[in-house]
């Protein structure tokens, strides 16, 4: 009911508002203000009265504003006309901003040199405990070189040296040492200030008990034996740090890959002057080798990684074998970067040890390589080879190599397939085919051969002590010693089957530039002539020795002995005979020109050979000088007679580079045979030492 009443009232009010009409109200005229009274003083009377002033004003209705002048529309494209002046400099165009050479107004600042004082440093007490040599390079006073801005700076440096000496004392077991410093004014005007440091080291502390706070190990005394600190030994910081590092190394080599060496605690006893030492070690689980994992950009799978190891699954973990695996991975040449780390598996063996997998992080590098080699030898002429290879054309580690030779006396094309680490670490399988043409003063030959081998070889990155190889060689050739191959003469055709084998022992320190050690090798090649030449065995023995003479010089010596057993000389292909002379033989003589000659003066090669050389290699930075002497000869008999030995001597230069020395040798023959046209001077250029 209340709501209805309010609604009715609102409607009535609206109707009343609509019926209301406007009522006109008469305007009220304002009363006129009275004028102020005139002043009594006539001088203050106004010039004109207000009524006269108002009467003089025109009425407002009659006043009109003057008409506005039209404003011309502004045109953006219209510019005011520029009037030329009579001054040519003002009429000339302004130069470009780049033409102005603006130089800042620099005010010369003068700085007065700060006053400087000189001082000398005197230290007493360090010499007796052998700490002078350690203090001097670290001392703030010593490094100031006796000059300072003022005495306050000298005092600050002395304070630094006090703290330094206290640290050095504690590093040698002098925990009760004291240091006092005093500054003495100069005794005469202009003299140096004296900084005097007096060191009282006090007694040295020695080890008392030596203990390890760690989990049990196998064997039980593994950590203590790896900690080479003994009771009664003076507490020296460097010895402690080295001993703690040794604990980490030994445990990782003994089956604990996740060992963590913690903080040490040394409890000092001032009465006994001893310190009880305790080392905290978290050994982690004892571990054995498990499987392999791989990630990153892989060059080959984890299965091939297993072929590179020198351990078996289940062997006790040894960090040295992990490092060896990483070196084997690097030596493949397939990686930009590679790392190996152990990973826990949570799988345990019966003895409680945990199997750990090795995770190999691979980042493969480029596989393709283009290489070239150039050389020159008197009698052999220019030798130039170029090669292209893809080191991982047939993964894993299956390389395809194409080599072309284009020289004065040798041309050829060779295709090679090589599988490195073939099913086993360091084992290489190789298969090749070659088509070559050789033309020397001693013979000319066109040869096609197919060869295969299994070998254990050395590389500059992975030099090995023992190396070996065995394989086969099938060859068909046309050869002649008179310098002209007669394709219609069956006597010039040779069909050979050979089984080359080689065993080498290397104790030198480098493949390309040995400075110490020795080498020895034996090469035995049974050979059968399928064209009726019979069978023979070609054997060559090599030995070399390197003796250092200080840091700059090396005496190097070598010898070679070669023998062919069985078969007659004219039944053996000329390319398979034994020759002497040339850069790798007896320098000073032409290539393969020593030994027996036929009636026309052509070298025929021999059935036996002897050579020897001595060099004195003196190095000065990246260059070296090498005087040398060579002797040698080949013989028609199966046993060398060591007669009529030819001697050559000379001097060589070496330029040492990252990939080996570049060799330049100049030699002359001592007892040359003028009838054979042997040269007076011979030049040899190549890469690597002569032997």
BELVENBEL-V521526 format. One record per pair of residues at least 24 apart in sequence whose C-alpha atoms are under 8 Angstrom apart, sorted by sequence separation. I is the first residue (numbers start at 1). J is the second residue. D is the distance in Angstrom with one decimal. If there is no record, write none. Layout:
BEGIN
{{I/J/D} {I/J/D}}
END
This chain:
BEGIN
{{177/201/4.1} {178/202/7.7} {207/231/4.8} {208/232/6.3} {223/247/6.3} {226/250/6.4} {259/283/4.3} {260/284/7.8} {289/313/5.2} {290/314/6.3} {338/362/4.9} {367/391/5.2} {383/407/4.4} {397/421/7.4} {412/436/4.0} {429/453/5.9} {430/454/6.5} {449/473/7.0} {450/474/5.4} {473/497/5.8} {474/498/6.5} {500/524/6.1} {501/525/6.0} {519/543/5.6} {520/544/6.6} {538/562/7.6} {539/563/5.3} {609/633/6.0} {610/634/6.4} {627/651/4.1} {628/652/7.8} {646/670/7.4} {647/671/6.4} {662/686/6.0} {663/687/5.6} {121/146/7.6} {139/164/7.5} {176/201/6.9} {177/202/5.0} {206/231/7.3} {207/232/5.1} {258/283/6.7} {259/284/5.5} {288/313/7.6} {289/314/5.2} {337/362/6.5} {338/363/6.2} {367/392/6.1} {382/407/5.2} {383/408/6.6} {411/436/5.7} {412/437/6.1} {429/454/4.6} {449/474/5.5} {450/475/6.5} {472/497/7.4} {473/498/5.0} {500/525/4.2} {518/543/7.5} {519/544/5.2} {538/563/6.1} {539/564/6.2} {586/611/7.2} {609/634/4.3} {626/651/5.5} {627/652/6.1} {646/671/6.2} {662/687/4.6} {663/688/6.4} {120/146/5.7} {138/164/8.0} {176/202/5.7} {177/203/7.9} {206/232/5.2} {207/233/5.5} {258/284/5.5} {288/314/5.3} {289/315/5.6} {337/363/5.2} {367/393/8.0} {381/407/7.3} {382/408/5.2} {383/409/7.7} {410/436/7.3} {411/437/5.3} {428/454/5.6} {429/455/6.6} {449/475/4.1} {472/498/5.7} {473/499/6.3} {499/525/5.6} {500/526/6.7} {518/544/5.6} {519/545/6.6} {538/564/4.4} {579/605/5.0} {585/611/6.8} {608/634/5.7} {609/635/6.2} {625/651/7.2} {626/652/4.8} {646/672/7.3} {661/687/6.0} {662/688/6.0} {663/689/6.5} {119/146/4.8} {174/201/5.9} {175/202/7.8} {176/203/7.2} {206/233/5.3} {207/234/6.3} {256/283/6.3} {257/284/7.7} {258/285/7.4} {288/315/5.5} {289/316/6.3} {335/362/7.0} {336/363/5.5} {337/364/6.9} {381/408/5.4} {382/409/7.6} {383/410/7.3} {410/437/5.8} {411/438/6.6} {427/454/7.0} {428/455/5.2} {448/475/5.8} {449/476/6.3} {472/499/4.6} {473/500/7.4} {498/525/6.5} {499/526/5.5} {518/545/4.3} {537/564/5.6} {538/565/6.5} {578/605/5.4} {579/606/6.4} {586/613/7.9} {607/634/7.5} {608/635/5.2} {625/652/5.8} {626/653/6.1} {660/687/6.8} {661/688/5.0} {662/689/7.8} {663/690/7.8} {118/146/5.5} {119/147/6.2} {155/183/7.5} {174/202/6.3} {206/234/4.2} {207/235/6.1} {223/251/7.5} {256/284/6.6} {288/316/4.4} {289/317/5.5} {335/363/5.7} {336/364/5.2} {337/365/7.8} {380/408/7.3} {381/409/6.7} {409/437/8.0} {410/438/4.6} {427/455/5.8} {428/456/6.2} {447/475/6.8} {448/476/5.5} {471/499/5.7} {472/500/6.3} {498/526/5.7} {499/527/6.7} {517/545/6.1} {518/546/6.0} {536/564/6.7} {537/565/5.2} {577/605/5.6} {578/606/5.1} {606/634/5.7} {607/635/6.1} {608/636/6.7} {625/653/4.8} {626/654/7.5} {660/688/5.6} {661/689/6.7} {118/147/4.7} {119/148/7.7} {135/164/7.8} {174/203/6.2} {175/204/7.3} {205/234/6.0} {206/235/5.3} {222/251/7.7} {256/285/6.4} {257/286/7.7} {287/316/6.4} {288/317/4.8} {335/364/4.1} {336/365/4.4} {380/409/6.4} {409/438/5.7} {410/439/6.5} {427/456/5.1} {428/457/7.6} {447/476/5.8} {448/477/6.3} {470/499/7.1} {471/500/5.8} {498/527/4.4} {516/545/7.6} {517/546/5.3} {536/565/5.5} {537/566/6.6} {577/606/5.9} {578/607/6.0} {580/609/7.2} {605/634/7.1} {606/635/4.9} {607/636/5.2} {608/637/6.3} {624/653/5.7} {625/654/6.3} {117/147/5.9} {118/148/6.4} {135/165/7.2} {174/204/4.7} {175/205/7.2} {204/234/6.9} {205/235/6.2} {256/286/5.0} {257/287/7.0} {287/317/5.7} {334/364/5.8} {335/365/4.6} {336/366/7.9} {409/439/5.0} {426/456/5.7} {427/457/7.8} {447/477/4.2} {470/500/5.8} {471/501/6.7} {497/527/5.9} {498/528/6.3} {516/546/4.6} {517/547/7.0} {536/566/4.5} {574/604/7.2} {577/607/6.5} {578/608/6.4} {579/609/7.2} {605/635/7.7} {606/636/4.4} {607/637/5.6} {608/638/5.2} {610/640/6.7} {623/653/7.3} {624/654/4.7} {116/147/6.8} {117/148/5.5} {173/204/5.2} {174/205/6.3} {204/235/7.9} {255/286/5.3} {256/287/6.0} {334/365/5.6} {335/366/7.8} {409/440/6.1} {426/457/7.3} {446/477/5.4} {447/478/6.6} {469/500/8.0} {470/501/4.3} {496/527/7.0} {497/528/5.3} {515/546/5.8} {516/547/5.3} {535/566/6.4} {536/567/5.4} {574/605/7.1} {578/609/6.4} {580/611/7.8} {605/636/7.4} {606/637/7.1} {607/638/5.0} {608/639/5.8} {609/640/6.0} {623/654/5.4} {624/655/6.6} {116/148/5.8} {117/149/6.1} {169/201/6.7} {172/204/7.6} {173/205/5.1} {251/283/7.8} {255/287/5.2} {334/366/7.0} {445/477/6.6} {446/478/5.3} {469/501/5.5} {470/502/6.5} {496/528/5.9} {497/529/6.6} {514/546/7.0} {515/547/6.7} {516/548/5.9} {535/567/6.0} {607/639/7.7} {608/640/5.4} {610/642/7.2} {623/655/4.7} {624/656/7.8} {116/149/4.6} {117/150/6.0} {135/168/7.8} {173/206/7.1} {255/288/6.7} {334/367/6.4} {445/478/5.5} {446/479/6.6} {468/501/7.5} {469/502/5.2} {496/529/4.8} {497/530/7.2} {515/548/6.0} {534/567/6.1} {622/655/5.9} {623/656/6.0} {115/149/6.2} {116/150/6.4} {117/151/7.6} {445/479/4.2} {468/502/5.4} {469/503/6.8} {495/529/5.8} {496/530/5.8} {533/567/7.2} {622/656/5.0} {114/149/6.9} {115/150/7.6} {119/154/7.9} {299/334/6.6} {444/479/5.6} {445/480/6.7} {468/503/4.4} {494/529/7.1} {495/530/5.2} {496/531/7.8} {622/657/7.3} {299/335/7.2} {443/479/6.9} {444/480/5.6} {467/503/6.0} {468/504/6.2} {494/530/7.5} {495/531/5.6} {131/168/7.5} {158/195/7.3} {443/480/5.5} {444/481/6.5} {466/503/7.5} {467/504/5.2} {494/531/6.0} {534/571/7.6} {569/606/7.0} {443/481/4.2} {444/482/8.0} {466/504/5.8} {467/505/6.6} {493/531/7.6} {508/546/7.6} {516/554/7.8} {533/571/4.9} {569/607/6.8} {595/633/5.8} {596/634/7.2} {158/197/8.0} {442/481/5.8} {443/482/6.6} {444/483/5.6} {465/504/8.0} {466/505/4.8} {515/554/6.0} {533/572/6.6} {594/633/5.9} {595/634/4.5} {596/635/6.3} {235/275/7.9} {442/482/7.7} {443/483/5.6} {444/484/6.7} {445/485/7.2} {465/505/5.5} {466/506/6.5} {594/634/6.4} {595/635/5.7} {596/636/6.3} {154/195/7.7} {314/355/7.5} {442/483/7.3} {444/485/6.6} {465/506/4.7} {595/636/7.7} {441/483/7.0} {464/506/7.0} {465/507/6.1} {565/607/7.7} {440/483/7.7} {529/572/7.9} {564/607/5.1} {587/630/6.4} {439/483/7.5} {563/607/5.8} {564/608/6.3} {586/630/5.2} {562/607/7.9} {563/608/4.4} {585/630/7.7} {586/631/5.9} {562/608/5.3} {563/609/6.5} {586/632/6.1} {463/510/7.6} {561/608/7.6} {562/609/4.7} {585/632/7.5} {463/511/7.2} {561/609/5.6} {562/610/6.6} {560/609/7.6} {561/610/4.8} {460/510/7.3} {560/610/5.7} {561/611/6.7} {460/511/6.1} {559/610/7.5} {560/611/5.1} {581/632/7.7} {459/511/7.6} {460/512/7.6} {559/611/5.5} {560/612/6.4} {580/632/6.7} {581/633/7.8} {594/646/8.0} {559/612/4.2} {580/633/5.8} {558/612/5.6} {559/613/6.6} {579/633/8.0} {580/634/5.8} {557/612/7.5} {558/613/5.3} {579/634/6.0} {557/613/5.6} {558/614/6.7} {578/634/6.8} {334/391/7.4} {557/614/4.4} {302/360/7.9} {334/392/7.6} {556/614/5.7} {557/615/6.4} {555/614/7.3} {556/615/5.1} {589/648/7.4} {257/317/7.1} {380/440/7.3} {555/615/5.8} {556/616/6.5} {586/646/7.9} {588/648/5.1} {173/234/6.4} {255/316/5.5} {256/317/7.0} {257/318/7.8} {555/616/4.7} {556/617/7.5} {586/647/7.3} {587/648/5.7} {588/649/6.8} {172/234/7.5} {173/235/4.8} {254/316/7.3} {255/317/4.4} {257/319/7.2} {554/616/5.9} {555/617/6.3} {586/648/6.4} {587/649/7.1} {588/650/7.7} {172/235/6.2} {173/236/5.7} {254/317/6.6} {255/318/5.8} {299/362/7.2} {553/616/7.0} {554/617/5.1} {171/235/7.7} {172/236/4.5} {173/237/7.8} {253/317/6.9} {254/318/5.8} {293/357/6.9} {295/359/7.6} {298/362/5.4} {299/363/7.6} {553/617/5.4} {554/618/6.6} {171/236/5.6} {172/237/6.3} {213/278/6.7} {252/317/7.5} {253/318/4.2} {288/353/6.6} {290/355/5.0} {291/356/7.3} {292/357/5.3} {293/358/6.1} {294/359/5.5} {295/360/6.5} {296/361/5.8} {297/362/5.7} {298/363/6.4} {299/364/5.4} {332/397/7.6} {553/618/4.3} {171/237/4.8} {208/274/5.3} {209/275/7.4} {210/276/6.1} {211/277/6.2} {212/278/5.4} {213/279/5.9} {214/280/6.1} {215/281/7.7} {217/283/7.9} {252/318/6.1} {253/319/5.0} {286/352/7.8} {287/353/5.0} {288/354/6.1} {289/355/5.7} {290/356/5.1} {291/357/4.8} {292/358/4.9} {293/359/4.6} {294/360/4.7} {295/361/5.3} {296/362/5.0} {297/363/4.9} {298/364/6.0} {552/618/5.7} {553/619/6.2} {171/238/7.6} {206/273/6.6} {207/274/5.5} {208/275/5.2} {209/276/4.6} {210/277/4.9} {211/278/4.8} {212/279/4.8} {213/280/4.7} {214/281/4.9} {215/282/6.9} {252/319/5.5} {253/320/6.4} {286/353/4.9} {287/354/4.6} {288/355/4.9} {289/356/5.4} {290/357/4.8} {291/358/6.5} {292/359/6.0} {293/360/6.1} {294/361/6.0} {295/362/6.1} {296/363/5.8} {297/364/5.7} {552/619/5.2} {569/636/7.5} {205/273/4.9} {206/274/4.8} {207/275/5.0} {208/276/4.8} {209/277/6.0} {210/278/6.1} {211/279/6.5} {212/280/6.0} {213/281/6.1} {214/282/5.9} {215/283/6.5} {285/353/6.5} {286/354/6.2} {287/355/5.6} {288/356/6.1} {289/357/6.4} {290/358/7.4} {292/360/7.5} {294/362/7.0} {552/620/6.9} {204/273/7.2} {205/274/5.1} {206/275/6.1} {207/276/6.0} {208/277/7.1} {212/281/7.0} {214/283/6.8} {285/354/6.4} {287/356/6.4} {289/358/7.8} {203/273/7.5} {205/275/6.7} {207/277/6.9} {120/192/6.4} {122/194/7.3} {124/196/8.0} {118/191/7.3} {119/192/4.4} {120/193/6.3} {121/194/6.1} {122/195/6.2} {123/196/6.1} {124/197/6.3} {125/198/6.3} {126/199/6.6} {565/638/6.4} {118/192/4.7} {119/193/4.3} {120/194/5.0} {121/195/4.9} {122/196/4.9} {123/197/4.8} {124/198/5.0} {125/199/4.7} {564/638/6.1} {117/192/7.1} {118/193/6.3} {119/194/5.6} {120/195/6.1} {121/196/6.1} {122/197/6.1} {123/198/6.0} {124/199/5.9} {125/200/6.2} {563/638/5.9} {601/676/6.4} {117/193/7.8} {119/195/6.9} {121/197/7.7} {123/199/7.5} {125/201/7.3} {563/639/6.8} {563/640/7.9} {588/666/7.6} {494/573/6.6} {588/667/4.5} {589/668/7.4} {587/667/5.9} {588/668/4.3} {589/669/6.2} {587/668/7.4} {588/669/4.7} {587/669/7.7} {589/672/7.8} {257/342/7.1} {332/420/8.0} {590/678/6.5} {589/678/6.2} {590/679/7.2} {589/679/6.7} {588/679/7.5} {304/396/7.0} {588/680/7.5} {590/682/7.5} {299/392/7.9} {481/574/7.0} {588/681/6.4} {589/682/6.8} {479/573/7.1} {480/574/7.3} {588/682/5.1} {300/395/6.6} {301/396/7.9} {479/574/6.9} {587/682/7.3} {588/683/7.9} {299/395/7.9} {300/396/5.6} {479/575/7.8} {299/396/7.6} {300/397/8.0} {583/684/6.0} {584/690/6.3} {583/690/7.6} {584/691/7.8} {308/421/7.1} {307/421/7.4} {310/425/7.9} {307/423/6.1} {308/424/6.6} {309/425/7.0} {307/424/5.3} {308/425/4.7} {307/425/5.9} {308/426/7.9} {304/423/8.0} {482/602/7.2} {481/602/7.3} {481/603/8.0} {481/604/6.8} {331/461/5.8} {445/575/7.6} {331/462/6.5} {443/574/6.6} {443/575/7.6} {558/691/7.4} {328/462/7.8} {513/660/6.7} {544/691/7.6} {512/660/5.8} {513/661/7.1} {512/661/7.5} {442/592/6.9} {441/592/8.0} {442/593/7.1} {441/593/7.7} {442/602/5.7} {441/602/6.9} {442/603/4.9} {443/604/7.9} {441/603/7.4} {442/604/6.1} {442/605/7.7} {513/688/6.8} {512/688/5.3} {513/689/6.2} {512/689/6.4} {380/582/7.9} {379/582/7.4} {378/582/7.5} {377/582/7.3} {377/583/6.5} {379/589/8.0} {380/590/7.3} {379/590/4.5} {380/591/5.7} {378/590/6.0} {379/591/5.1} {378/591/7.2} {377/591/7.9} {378/682/5.3} {377/682/7.5} {378/683/5.5} {377/683/5.8} {378/684/6.5} {376/683/7.5} {377/684/4.4} {376/684/5.6} {377/685/6.3} {375/684/7.7} {376/685/5.0} {375/685/5.3} {376/686/7.0} {375/686/5.0} {374/686/7.1} {375/687/7.9}}
END
